[in-house]
C-alpha cells in the first residue's frame, strides 16, 4: 500500500514539473501580430516574443531582439537592415 501511495506522489510531481516547463516554453515561443494607429503614424508589430519587427508607416522597419533595437531599415532607400554596432 505504501508503495502505491509513493508511486502516485512521484507521478504527480513529474506531471507538475512537465506542465510547468511546457507553460514557460509556450510563453517564449509566443507569436506577436499587432497593428496600432495613432497621431505619430501606423505601426505593425510581427514576430516572436524575444525577436520581432516594428514597421512604421510602411517606411521604416526596426528589428528588436531581447528588448533592444539591433537594426533599422529605411524601405525608401535600402532593402536591407543596417545593424547597430556591427552585430548581425
PyMOL CGO cylinders between C-alpha atoms (Angstrom):
from pymol import cmd
from pymol.cgo import CYLINDER

trace = [
    CYLINDER, 0.00, 0.00, 0.00, 2.82, 2.37, 0.87, 0.3, 1, 1, 1, 1, 1, 1,
    CYLINDER, 2.82, 2.37, 0.87, 4.48, 1.67, -2.49, 0.3, 1, 1, 1, 1, 1, 1,
    CYLINDER, 4.48, 1.67, -2.49, 1.30, 2.60, -4.37, 0.3, 1, 1, 1, 1, 1, 1,
    CYLINDER, 1.30, 2.60, -4.37, 0.94, 5.90, -2.49, 0.3, 1, 1, 1, 1, 1, 1,
    CYLINDER, 0.94, 5.90, -2.49, 4.60, 6.72, -3.06, 0.3, 1, 1, 1, 1, 1, 1,
    CYLINDER, 4.60, 6.72, -3.06, 4.26, 5.90, -6.79, 0.3, 1, 1, 1, 1, 1, 1,
    CYLINDER, 4.26, 5.90, -6.79, 1.22, 8.19, -7.09, 0.3, 1, 1, 1, 1, 1, 1,
    CYLINDER, 1.22, 8.19, -7.09, 3.06, 11.07, -5.38, 0.3, 1, 1, 1, 1, 1, 1,
    CYLINDER, 3.06, 11.07, -5.38, 6.10, 10.64, -7.66, 0.3, 1, 1, 1, 1, 1, 1,
    CYLINDER, 6.10, 10.64, -7.66, 3.85, 10.62, -10.76, 0.3, 1, 1, 1, 1, 1, 1,
    CYLINDER, 3.85, 10.62, -10.76, 2.08, 13.79, -9.58, 0.3, 1, 1, 1, 1, 1, 1,
    CYLINDER, 2.08, 13.79, -9.58, 5.42, 15.58, -9.07, 0.3, 1, 1, 1, 1, 1, 1,
    CYLINDER, 5.42, 15.58, -9.07, 6.63, 14.55, -12.55, 0.3, 1, 1, 1, 1, 1, 1,
    CYLINDER, 6.63, 14.55, -12.55, 3.39, 15.73, -14.17, 0.3, 1, 1, 1, 1, 1, 1,
    CYLINDER, 3.39, 15.73, -14.17, 3.55, 19.05, -12.29, 0.3, 1, 1, 1, 1, 1, 1,
    CYLINDER, 3.55, 19.05, -12.29, 7.16, 19.69, -13.37, 0.3, 1, 1, 1, 1, 1, 1,
    CYLINDER, 7.16, 19.69, -13.37, 6.40, 18.78, -17.00, 0.3, 1, 1, 1, 1, 1, 1,
    CYLINDER, 6.40, 18.78, -17.00, 3.42, 21.16, -17.15, 0.3, 1, 1, 1, 1, 1, 1,
    CYLINDER, 3.42, 21.16, -17.15, 5.44, 23.98, -15.60, 0.3, 1, 1, 1, 1, 1, 1,
    CYLINDER, 5.44, 23.98, -15.60, 8.25, 23.63, -18.20, 0.3, 1, 1, 1, 1, 1, 1,
    CYLINDER, 8.25, 23.63, -18.20, 5.73, 23.43, -21.02, 0.3, 1, 1, 1, 1, 1, 1,
    CYLINDER, 5.73, 23.43, -21.02, 4.00, 26.68, -19.95, 0.3, 1, 1, 1, 1, 1, 1,
    CYLINDER, 4.00, 26.68, -19.95, 7.33, 28.55, -19.79, 0.3, 1, 1, 1, 1, 1, 1,
    CYLINDER, 7.33, 28.55, -19.79, 8.28, 27.29, -23.24, 0.3, 1, 1, 1, 1, 1, 1,
    CYLINDER, 8.28, 27.29, -23.24, 5.00, 28.43, -24.76, 0.3, 1, 1, 1, 1, 1, 1,
    CYLINDER, 5.00, 28.43, -24.76, 5.50, 31.99, -23.44, 0.3, 1, 1, 1, 1, 1, 1,
    CYLINDER, 5.50, 31.99, -23.44, 8.89, 32.29, -25.13, 0.3, 1, 1, 1, 1, 1, 1,
    CYLINDER, 8.89, 32.29, -25.13, 7.54, 30.97, -28.42, 0.3, 1, 1, 1, 1, 1, 1,
    CYLINDER, 7.54, 30.97, -28.42, 4.52, 33.28, -28.33, 0.3, 1, 1, 1, 1, 1, 1,
    CYLINDER, 4.52, 33.28, -28.33, 3.74, 34.89, -31.71, 0.3, 1, 1, 1, 1, 1, 1,
    CYLINDER, 3.74, 34.89, -31.71, 3.05, 38.62, -31.93, 0.3, 1, 1, 1, 1, 1, 1,
    CYLINDER, 3.05, 38.62, -31.93, 0.97, 40.16, -34.70, 0.3, 1, 1, 1, 1, 1, 1,
    CYLINDER, 0.97, 40.16, -34.70, -0.40, 43.63, -33.83, 0.3, 1, 1, 1, 1, 1, 1,
    CYLINDER, -0.40, 43.63, -33.83, -1.35, 46.83, -35.60, 0.3, 1, 1, 1, 1, 1, 1,
    CYLINDER, -1.35, 46.83, -35.60, -1.60, 50.22, -33.92, 0.3, 1, 1, 1, 1, 1, 1,
    CYLINDER, -1.60, 50.22, -33.92, -2.67, 53.60, -35.27, 0.3, 1, 1, 1, 1, 1, 1,
    CYLINDER, -2.67, 53.60, -35.27, -2.06, 56.91, -33.52, 0.3, 1, 1, 1, 1, 1, 1,
    CYLINDER, -2.06, 56.91, -33.52, -1.19, 60.51, -34.39, 0.3, 1, 1, 1, 1, 1, 1,
    CYLINDER, -1.19, 60.51, -34.39, 2.51, 59.57, -34.79, 0.3, 1, 1, 1, 1, 1, 1,
    CYLINDER, 2.51, 59.57, -34.79, 1.67, 57.02, -37.50, 0.3, 1, 1, 1, 1, 1, 1,
    CYLINDER, 1.67, 57.02, -37.50, 0.62, 53.48, -38.27, 0.3, 1, 1, 1, 1, 1, 1,
    CYLINDER, 0.62, 53.48, -38.27, 2.63, 50.68, -36.64, 0.3, 1, 1, 1, 1, 1, 1,
    CYLINDER, 2.63, 50.68, -36.64, 2.77, 46.94, -37.37, 0.3, 1, 1, 1, 1, 1, 1,
    CYLINDER, 2.77, 46.94, -37.37, 4.46, 44.55, -34.96, 0.3, 1, 1, 1, 1, 1, 1,
    CYLINDER, 4.46, 44.55, -34.96, 5.27, 40.98, -36.10, 0.3, 1, 1, 1, 1, 1, 1,
    CYLINDER, 5.27, 40.98, -36.10, 7.43, 38.17, -34.79, 0.3, 1, 1, 1, 1, 1, 1,
    CYLINDER, 7.43, 38.17, -34.79, 8.02, 36.24, -31.60, 0.3, 1, 1, 1, 1, 1, 1,
    CYLINDER, 8.02, 36.24, -31.60, 8.25, 37.49, -28.03, 0.3, 1, 1, 1, 1, 1, 1,
    CYLINDER, 8.25, 37.49, -28.03, 12.06, 37.95, -28.00, 0.3, 1, 1, 1, 1, 1, 1,
    CYLINDER, 12.06, 37.95, -28.00, 12.62, 38.57, -31.72, 0.3, 1, 1, 1, 1, 1, 1,
    CYLINDER, 12.62, 38.57, -31.72, 10.23, 40.81, -33.65, 0.3, 1, 1, 1, 1, 1, 1,
    CYLINDER, 10.23, 40.81, -33.65, 9.99, 43.75, -36.07, 0.3, 1, 1, 1, 1, 1, 1,
    CYLINDER, 9.99, 43.75, -36.07, 8.18, 47.07, -35.78, 0.3, 1, 1, 1, 1, 1, 1,
    CYLINDER, 8.18, 47.07, -35.78, 7.20, 48.78, -39.01, 0.3, 1, 1, 1, 1, 1, 1,
    CYLINDER, 7.20, 48.78, -39.01, 6.23, 52.46, -39.05, 0.3, 1, 1, 1, 1, 1, 1,
    CYLINDER, 6.23, 52.46, -39.05, 4.05, 53.86, -41.87, 0.3, 1, 1, 1, 1, 1, 1,
    CYLINDER, 4.05, 53.86, -41.87, 5.42, 51.22, -44.25, 0.3, 1, 1, 1, 1, 1, 1,
    CYLINDER, 5.42, 51.22, -44.25, 8.67, 53.23, -44.49, 0.3, 1, 1, 1, 1, 1, 1,
    CYLINDER, 8.67, 53.23, -44.49, 10.84, 52.26, -41.52, 0.3, 1, 1, 1, 1, 1, 1,
    CYLINDER, 10.84, 52.26, -41.52, 11.35, 48.82, -40.04, 0.3, 1, 1, 1, 1, 1, 1,
    CYLINDER, 11.35, 48.82, -40.04, 13.13, 48.13, -36.74, 0.3, 1, 1, 1, 1, 1, 1,
    CYLINDER, 13.13, 48.13, -36.74, 14.47, 44.73, -35.70, 0.3, 1, 1, 1, 1, 1, 1,
    CYLINDER, 14.47, 44.73, -35.70, 14.12, 44.05, -31.95, 0.3, 1, 1, 1, 1, 1, 1,
    CYLINDER, 14.12, 44.05, -31.95, 15.97, 41.23, -30.22, 0.3, 1, 1, 1, 1, 1, 1,
    CYLINDER, 15.97, 41.23, -30.22, 15.84, 40.60, -26.47, 0.3, 1, 1, 1, 1, 1, 1,
    CYLINDER, 15.84, 40.60, -26.47, 14.31, 44.04, -25.85, 0.3, 1, 1, 1, 1, 1, 1,
    CYLINDER, 14.31, 44.04, -25.85, 16.88, 46.07, -27.83, 0.3, 1, 1, 1, 1, 1, 1,
    CYLINDER, 16.88, 46.07, -27.83, 16.73, 47.64, -31.27, 0.3, 1, 1, 1, 1, 1, 1,
    CYLINDER, 16.73, 47.64, -31.27, 19.56, 45.92, -33.14, 0.3, 1, 1, 1, 1, 1, 1,
    CYLINDER, 19.56, 45.92, -33.14, 18.86, 47.05, -36.72, 0.3, 1, 1, 1, 1, 1, 1,
    CYLINDER, 18.86, 47.05, -36.72, 16.91, 49.54, -38.83, 0.3, 1, 1, 1, 1, 1, 1,
    CYLINDER, 16.91, 49.54, -38.83, 15.72, 49.51, -42.44, 0.3, 1, 1, 1, 1, 1, 1,
    CYLINDER, 15.72, 49.51, -42.44, 14.62, 52.59, -44.41, 0.3, 1, 1, 1, 1, 1, 1,
    CYLINDER, 14.62, 52.59, -44.41, 12.41, 50.97, -47.05, 0.3, 1, 1, 1, 1, 1, 1,
    CYLINDER, 12.41, 50.97, -47.05, 12.50, 54.10, -49.22, 0.3, 1, 1, 1, 1, 1, 1,
    CYLINDER, 12.50, 54.10, -49.22, 16.29, 53.90, -49.70, 0.3, 1, 1, 1, 1, 1, 1,
    CYLINDER, 16.29, 53.90, -49.70, 17.53, 50.43, -48.75, 0.3, 1, 1, 1, 1, 1, 1,
    CYLINDER, 17.53, 50.43, -48.75, 16.12, 46.90, -48.88, 0.3, 1, 1, 1, 1, 1, 1,
    CYLINDER, 16.12, 46.90, -48.88, 18.45, 45.51, -46.19, 0.3, 1, 1, 1, 1, 1, 1,
    CYLINDER, 18.45, 45.51, -46.19, 18.74, 46.04, -42.44, 0.3, 1, 1, 1, 1, 1, 1,
    CYLINDER, 18.74, 46.04, -42.44, 21.54, 48.26, -41.17, 0.3, 1, 1, 1, 1, 1, 1,
    CYLINDER, 21.54, 48.26, -41.17, 22.81, 46.73, -37.91, 0.3, 1, 1, 1, 1, 1, 1,
    CYLINDER, 22.81, 46.73, -37.91, 23.98, 48.85, -34.99, 0.3, 1, 1, 1, 1, 1, 1,
    CYLINDER, 23.98, 48.85, -34.99, 27.47, 48.14, -33.68, 0.3, 1, 1, 1, 1, 1, 1,
    CYLINDER, 27.47, 48.14, -33.68, 28.23, 45.68, -36.47, 0.3, 1, 1, 1, 1, 1, 1,
    CYLINDER, 28.23, 45.68, -36.47, 26.04, 42.96, -34.91, 0.3, 1, 1, 1, 1, 1, 1,
    CYLINDER, 26.04, 42.96, -34.91, 24.14, 40.69, -37.32, 0.3, 1, 1, 1, 1, 1, 1,
]
cmd.load_cgo(trace, "trace")
